[in-house]
Amino acid sequence: MKVYNPKDWVNSLKYLYRSDQLKRVVPLVILVAFFTWIIAFIELEYLQLSNKSSLSNFTVVHSLLGFVLSLILVFRTNTAYDRWWEGRKQWGTLTNVSRTLSYKVNAMLDTEDKINRSFYRKAIPLFAETLYNHLRSDYTKFMLDEERHPELSSLDDKKHGPNQVTALIYKKTINLYNEGIISGDELRILNDEITAMTNVCGACERIKNTPIPIAYSSFIKIFIILYSATLPIGYVFSMGYLVVLAVPFIFYVLITIELIGESIEEPFGKDTDDLPIDKIASNIKKHCFEVLNA
């Protein structure tokens, strides 16, 4: 994710010029401009239609459909942003849960209990790291010290990484209770935090695995194409060859809004507008190490 100043118009325009959306749209805009010129040439030069032609009333249809299209695009963009913001909220929750779990474990374990402290110091941020890899469809890389914790040798990097890490944390917590290191009340407190981590994983998977329905997405694209392709039919009578500039601009605005929606509806990817979950996971690791090293 790119950090920027929203009040800086100059850099915002520079970003727009260099954005991936513009690179994808330019060939289509040129194609629309060429198509529009052909329509204008046929109507004005070849068929020599006048303003009294019934086709000049075609603009009424565009006025009605334009309002409908604007509502659909607003709903489309809002839906995509809701997915993006929900992803950010879930990773914010994971950050808070990881810190809270670290604080509580730090208070419950004796300062001389190096082995158990080391386990939680590595296992808690490992959940964020495995979730990060899981959401980006990479095999999870487990980094716990296997010599100190031989029970970790059973981890399978081709299985559900976050589930494995959560199971290890919960198993270790139950062992601490059975050994009398923590009380039953403390076990319930830690159980709530571990459950919250699993809830975050499920919410992120729901966002990742539930895309916008293909029928809805396809309809918007077809609507934009047909709307833009028929614009010159009616507006050529009032604008003449200026329609060659007007129609591509309208098409650019409509298609860019759709592309922005596509970009932000998948918040866990590697695009510029996607969430920096790798940096968030790194911060979680840093905070856990600070707390449990105290």
C-alpha positions as CSV (number, residue, x, y, z in Angstrom):
1,M,0.0,0.0,0.0
2,K,1.3,3.4,-1.0
3,V,1.4,6.1,1.8
4,Y,0.6,9.5,0.3
5,N,-0.8,13.0,1.2
6,P,-4.4,13.2,0.0
7,K,-4.2,17.0,0.0
8,D,-1.3,17.0,-2.5
9,W,-3.0,17.4,-5.8
10,V,0.2,17.4,-7.8
11,N,1.5,14.1,-6.6
12,S,-2.0,12.6,-6.9
13,L,-2.1,13.6,-10.6
14,K,1.4,12.1,-11.0
15,Y,0.2,8.8,-9.5
16,L,-2.8,8.8,-11.8
17,Y,-0.5,9.2,-14.8
18,R,1.7,6.3,-13.6
19,S,-1.1,4.0,-12.3
20,D,-1.8,0.5,-13.6
21,Q,-5.4,1.4,-14.3
22,L,-4.3,4.1,-16.8
23,K,-2.0,1.7,-18.6
24,R,-4.8,-0.8,-18.9
25,V,-7.4,1.8,-20.0
26,V,-5.3,3.7,-22.7
27,P,-5.6,1.0,-25.4
28,L,-9.3,0.7,-24.8
29,V,-9.8,4.5,-24.9
30,I,-7.9,4.7,-28.2
31,L,-10.1,1.9,-29.6
32,V,-13.3,3.7,-28.5
33,A,-12.0,6.9,-30.1
34,F,-11.4,5.1,-33.4
35,F,-14.8,3.5,-33.2
36,T,-16.5,6.8,-32.4
37,W,-14.8,8.4,-35.4
38,I,-16.1,5.7,-37.7
39,I,-19.7,6.2,-36.4
40,A,-19.4,10.0,-36.8
41,F,-18.0,9.6,-40.3
42,I,-20.8,7.2,-41.4
43,E,-23.6,9.4,-40.0
44,L,-22.3,12.8,-41.1
45,E,-20.4,12.0,-44.4
46,Y,-21.7,8.8,-45.8
47,L,-25.4,8.7,-44.7
48,Q,-25.5,12.5,-44.3
49,L,-28.1,12.4,-41.7
50,S,-29.6,15.7,-40.3
51,N,-30.7,16.8,-36.9
52,K,-34.2,15.8,-37.8
53,S,-33.2,12.1,-38.0
54,S,-34.9,9.9,-35.4
55,L,-31.4,8.8,-34.3
56,S,-30.9,12.3,-32.8
57,N,-33.4,11.4,-30.1
58,F,-31.2,8.5,-29.0
59,T,-29.7,10.8,-26.4
60,V,-32.8,10.5,-24.3
61,V,-32.1,6.8,-23.8
62,H,-28.6,7.6,-22.6
63,S,-29.9,10.2,-20.2
64,L,-32.1,7.6,-18.5
65,L,-29.5,4.8,-18.6
66,G,-26.8,7.1,-17.4
67,F,-28.6,7.6,-14.1
68,V,-29.0,3.8,-13.7
69,L,-25.3,3.2,-14.6
70,S,-24.1,5.8,-12.0
71,L,-26.1,4.1,-9.3
72,I,-24.7,0.7,-10.2
73,L,-21.1,2.0,-10.2
74,V,-21.6,3.7,-6.8
75,F,-22.9,0.5,-5.3
76,R,-20.0,-1.4,-7.0
77,T,-17.3,0.9,-5.6
78,N,-18.9,1.0,-2.1
79,T,-19.1,-2.8,-2.0
80,A,-15.4,-3.1,-3.0
81,Y,-14.3,-0.6,-0.5
82,D,-16.3,-2.3,2.3
83,R,-14.3,-5.5,1.5
84,W,-11.1,-3.6,1.6
85,W,-11.9,-1.8,4.9
86,E,-13.2,-5.0,6.5
87,G,-9.9,-6.6,5.7
88,R,-8.1,-3.7,7.4
89,K,-10.3,-3.9,10.5
90,Q,-9.6,-7.6,10.8
91,W,-5.9,-7.2,10.7
92,G,-6.2,-4.3,13.2
93,T,-8.1,-6.7,15.4
94,L,-5.3,-9.3,15.0
95,T,-2.7,-6.8,16.0
96,N,-4.6,-5.9,19.2
97,V,-5.3,-9.6,20.0
98,S,-1.6,-10.5,19.5
99,R,-0.5,-7.6,21.8
100,T,-3.1,-8.5,24.4
101,L,-2.2,-12.2,24.4
102,S,1.5,-11.2,24.8
103,Y,0.7,-9.0,27.7
104,K,-1.3,-11.6,29.5
105,V,1.2,-14.4,28.9
106,N,4.0,-12.2,30.1
107,A,2.1,-11.5,33.3
108,M,1.2,-15.2,33.9
109,L,4.6,-16.8,33.2
110,D,7.5,-16.5,35.6
111,T,10.3,-14.3,34.3
112,E,12.7,-17.3,34.6
113,D,10.5,-19.5,32.5
114,K,12.6,-19.0,29.3
115,I,11.3,-22.0,27.4
116,N,7.6,-21.2,27.6
117,R,8.2,-17.5,27.1
118,S,10.3,-18.3,24.0
119,F,7.4,-20.5,22.6
120,Y,4.8,-17.7,22.9
121,R,7.2,-15.0,21.7
122,K,7.6,-16.9,18.5
123,A,4.2,-18.6,18.1
124,I,2.0,-15.5,18.5
125,P,3.6,-13.5,15.6
126,L,3.9,-16.8,13.7
127,F,0.1,-16.9,13.4
128,A,0.1,-13.5,11.7
129,E,2.9,-14.6,9.4
130,T,1.2,-17.8,8.4
131,L,-2.1,-16.0,7.9
132,Y,-0.3,-13.5,5.6
133,N,1.2,-16.4,3.6
134,H,-2.1,-18.2,3.6
135,L,-4.1,-15.3,2.2
136,R,-1.5,-14.8,-0.5
137,S,-1.7,-18.5,-1.5
138,D,1.9,-19.3,-0.5
139,Y,2.9,-22.3,1.5
140,T,3.4,-21.4,5.1
141,K,7.0,-21.2,6.3
142,F,7.3,-22.2,9.9
143,M,10.1,-20.6,11.8
144,L,9.9,-21.9,15.3
145,D,12.9,-23.4,17.0
146,E,12.4,-27.1,16.5
147,E,15.3,-28.1,18.7
148,R,13.8,-26.3,21.7
149,H,10.2,-27.3,20.8
150,P,10.3,-30.8,19.2
151,E,6.5,-31.0,19.1
152,L,6.6,-28.6,16.2
153,S,8.2,-31.2,13.9
154,S,4.7,-32.4,13.0
155,L,3.8,-29.2,11.2
156,D,2.9,-29.7,7.5
157,D,3.5,-26.7,5.3
158,K,0.9,-27.9,2.9
159,K,-2.0,-27.8,5.4
160,H,-3.9,-24.9,6.8
161,G,-1.1,-22.9,8.3
162,P,-3.1,-20.7,10.7
163,N,-5.0,-23.6,12.1
164,Q,-1.8,-25.5,12.8
165,V,-0.3,-22.6,14.7
166,T,-3.5,-22.0,16.7
167,A,-3.6,-25.7,17.6
168,L,0.0,-25.5,18.8
169,I,-0.7,-22.4,20.9
170,Y,-3.8,-23.9,22.4
171,K,-2.1,-27.3,23.1
172,K,0.8,-25.5,24.8
173,T,-1.7,-23.5,26.9
174,I,-3.5,-26.6,28.0
175,N,-0.2,-28.2,29.0
176,L,0.6,-25.2,31.1
177,Y,-2.8,-25.6,32.9
178,N,-2.2,-29.3,33.4
179,E,1.2,-28.6,34.8
180,G,-0.2,-26.1,37.2
181,I,1.7,-23.2,35.7
182,I,-1.5,-21.3,35.0
183,S,-4.9,-21.5,36.8
184,G,-8.3,-22.3,35.4
185,D,-9.3,-18.6,35.3
186,E,-6.1,-17.8,33.4
187,L,-6.8,-20.6,31.0
188,R,-10.2,-19.1,30.2
189,I,-8.7,-15.7,29.7
190,L,-6.1,-17.0,27.2
191,N,-8.8,-19.1,25.5
192,D,-10.7,-16.0,24.6
193,E,-7.7,-14.5,22.9
194,I,-6.8,-17.6,21.0
195,T,-10.5,-17.9,19.8
196,A,-10.3,-14.3,18.6
197,M,-7.3,-15.1,16.5
198,T,-9.2,-17.9,14.8
199,N,-12.2,-15.6,14.2
200,V,-9.9,-13.1,12.4
201,C,-8.6,-15.9,10.1
202,G,-12.2,-17.0,9.3
203,A,-13.2,-13.4,8.5
204,C,-10.2,-12.9,6.2
205,E,-10.9,-16.2,4.4
206,R,-14.5,-15.1,3.9
207,I,-13.3,-11.9,2.1
208,K,-10.7,-13.8,0.0
209,N,-12.9,-16.7,-1.0
210,T,-16.1,-14.9,-1.7
211,P,-15.6,-12.6,-4.8
212,I,-18.2,-10.3,-6.3
213,P,-20.8,-12.5,-8.1
214,I,-19.6,-13.1,-11.7
215,A,-23.1,-12.2,-13.0
216,Y,-23.0,-8.8,-11.4
217,S,-19.4,-8.1,-12.5
218,S,-20.0,-9.2,-16.0
219,F,-23.2,-7.2,-16.3
220,I,-21.4,-3.9,-15.3
221,K,-18.7,-4.5,-17.9
222,I,-21.2,-5.2,-20.7
223,F,-23.4,-2.2,-19.6
224,I,-20.4,0.1,-19.8
225,I,-19.3,-1.2,-23.2
226,L,-22.8,-1.0,-24.7
227,Y,-23.5,2.4,-23.2
228,S,-20.2,3.9,-24.5
229,A,-20.5,2.2,-27.9
230,T,-24.0,3.8,-28.5
231,L,-23.1,7.3,-27.2
232,P,-21.9,8.6,-30.6
233,I,-25.1,7.5,-32.4
234,G,-27.1,10.3,-30.9
235,Y,-24.6,12.9,-29.8
236,V,-22.9,13.2,-33.1
237,F,-25.7,15.4,-34.3
238,S,-25.2,18.0,-31.6
239,M,-21.4,17.7,-31.2
240,G,-20.2,16.8,-34.6
241,Y,-16.7,15.4,-34.7
242,L,-16.1,16.6,-31.1
243,V,-17.8,13.4,-30.1
244,V,-14.5,11.7,-30.9
245,L,-13.1,13.4,-27.8
246,A,-16.2,13.3,-25.6
247,V,-17.1,9.6,-25.9
248,P,-13.6,8.3,-25.1
249,F,-13.4,10.6,-22.0
250,I,-16.8,9.3,-20.7
251,F,-15.7,5.7,-21.4
252,Y,-12.4,6.4,-19.5
253,V,-14.3,7.7,-16.4
254,L,-16.7,4.7,-16.3
255,I,-14.2,2.0,-16.9
256,T,-11.7,3.5,-14.4
257,I,-14.3,3.4,-11.7
258,E,-14.9,-0.3,-12.5
259,L,-11.1,-1.0,-12.4
260,I,-10.7,0.7,-9.1
261,G,-13.4,-1.5,-7.7
262,E,-11.6,-4.6,-9.1
263,S,-8.4,-3.4,-7.5
264,I,-9.6,-2.9,-4.0
265,E,-12.1,-5.7,-3.7
266,E,-9.2,-8.2,-3.2
267,P,-7.4,-6.5,-0.3
268,F,-4.8,-9.2,0.4
269,G,-2.9,-9.2,-2.9
270,K,0.3,-7.4,-3.9
271,D,-1.1,-4.4,-5.8
272,T,-0.3,-0.8,-4.7
273,D,-3.8,-0.4,-3.3
274,D,-3.8,-3.7,-1.4
275,L,-3.3,-3.9,2.4
276,P,0.3,-4.1,3.7
277,I,-0.3,-7.3,5.6
278,D,3.3,-8.2,5.4
279,K,4.3,-5.1,7.3
280,I,1.5,-5.5,9.8
281,A,2.7,-9.1,10.5
282,S,6.2,-7.7,10.9
283,N,5.0,-5.1,13.4
284,I,3.1,-7.8,15.4
285,K,6.3,-9.8,15.6
286,K,8.2,-6.8,16.8
287,H,5.7,-6.0,19.5
288,C,5.5,-9.5,20.8
289,F,9.2,-9.8,21.1
290,E,9.3,-6.5,23.0
291,V,6.7,-7.6,25.5
292,L,7.8,-11.2,26.1
293,N,11.5,-10.3,26.3
294,A,10.8,-8.0,29.2
